[in-house]
């Protein structure tokens, strides 16, 4: 007997065998149980997630000799025939090769005949988005009012290509990519059934490389089994077949970039390319590696990967600053976009690695981050320390240009420990609530109209540019709420000296604004959800949930304090400008 590929041999035959997609399985079973089966279904989602498989199981459940049943018996002649493709009542059509109007007209003519052996005629149209416009038009009427014995199941990976007239006639089910946990569990079952010896790392790598598709995972396992000559399949075997790059090699390459050692990074790249790896795949693996670094640094681990438990990976995460990772990701993304239109893909990646190895860029990024941390500390001290003690409490050490040039590598800067402040020093939710409850849409439109003018007229004023980068979300007679992406920018605009400058600018446009509140976007999203859930015509004055906003209240300084802080801010701004100019 000819060999059967693993993804075909282990294709689910019953609803209970389906991995993931439990929300769809439950809905279909309930529809059969309650006798509420629709005449047309649309299964859409990524490749290899079970769309066609579930369509065949649905056909078996409806036509089973024991059914219609919430679970096909898989033993009667009809169930076996549907699985083998010998039952004429279940018609599977590949729309990629049968996409003309004549093909659909032939289907439409056959619909009127009663089923020969089963209770329903089920038409499964795979890759339905490939049908031509004429074919879609020919299908419309039949899809809307088919005979009672006919059920259509359309499957596609690109539902946005379907006309709305088709979408509106179907019950839509969105299939999800399978989780790492589901993939690993299924792979272990298959390897145990097939007596395949494989390491835990290799299974994790197969699950990761399959990108949420069970068919891709089983196909890669099948290919790796044929490739490996060892008694046990290792992660090196999987990497050789999949084309992915080992995280250890990527870690060494990025460590070289972090050390400013461009030649070593290029040598490692050359070794990878000699192993037959493709440049786009290398860039993709670098991006995913850096993504994992950010997740670990932000304590936002979404799935259990073997990298997270490796000492070399943890060491690299401790060495690299988040600002440098963001810069590297931008460079890799730009490289990926540029090389799509070039035949010199390797040259683009080599240039990106050399740029990532530029120590001067690392130092500038590091110093800017240190300055931002110092600004944050100053803001906290300005609202915490007694007036007379502020100049003594602030100690700032900014490296000179000569010291920067002598740095061998980027310095790892520990974030200053946050200073505990009283909630009375923060903007209260009641202040936001007051503006929202008295907001005017006409006033909001009026202010939005002068935003662009401010941007153009005050292009050289930093605080004005921060302001217009924000979004006006609420305006009453003389106050407004502005949402910014960053908490640091919010606190910056709330400083007294910046507040005075902004009000002066707004007065020149007759805005009538005498006060404003800046909110970080993440806080505003919570407030917006709370407000919308409570607002109604019967309840126009909403009482918002008490949450911490985190934005410091504006505090008017005395003459001495204002003088000291102004000198400090001027010094920091001057240093920042000189660094960027260099």
Buried (B, 14 or more C-beta within 10 A) or exposed (E): EEEEEBBEEBBBBBBEBBBBBEEBBEEBBEBBEEEEBEBBBBBBBBBBBBBBBBBBBBBBBBBBBEBBBBBBBBEBEBBBBBBEEEBBBBBBBEBEEBBBBEBBBEBBEEBEEEBEBBBBBBBBBBBBBBBBEBBBBBBBEBBEEBEEBBBBBBBBBEBEEBBEEBBEBBBBBBBBBBBBEBBBBBBEEBBEEBEBEBBEBBBBBBBBBBBBBBBBBBBBBBBBBEEBEEEEBBBBBBBBBBBBBBBEBBBBBBBBBBBBBBEBBBEBBEEBBEEEBEBBBBBBBBBBBBEBBBBBBEEEEEEEBBBBEBEEBEEBBEBBBBBBBEBBBEBBEEBBEEBEEEEEBBEBBBBBBBBBBEBEBBBBBBBBBBBBBBBBBBBBBBBBBEEEEBBEEBEEEBBEEEEBEEBEBBEEEEEEEEEEEEEEEBBBBEBBBBBBBBBEEEBBEBBEEBBEEBBEBBEEBEBBEBBBBBBBBBBBEEBBBBBBEBBBBBBBBBBBEBBEBBBEBBEEBEBBBEEBBBBBBEBBEBBBEBBEEEBEEEEEEBEBBEEEBBBBBBEEBEEEBEEBBEEBBEEBEEBBEEBEEE
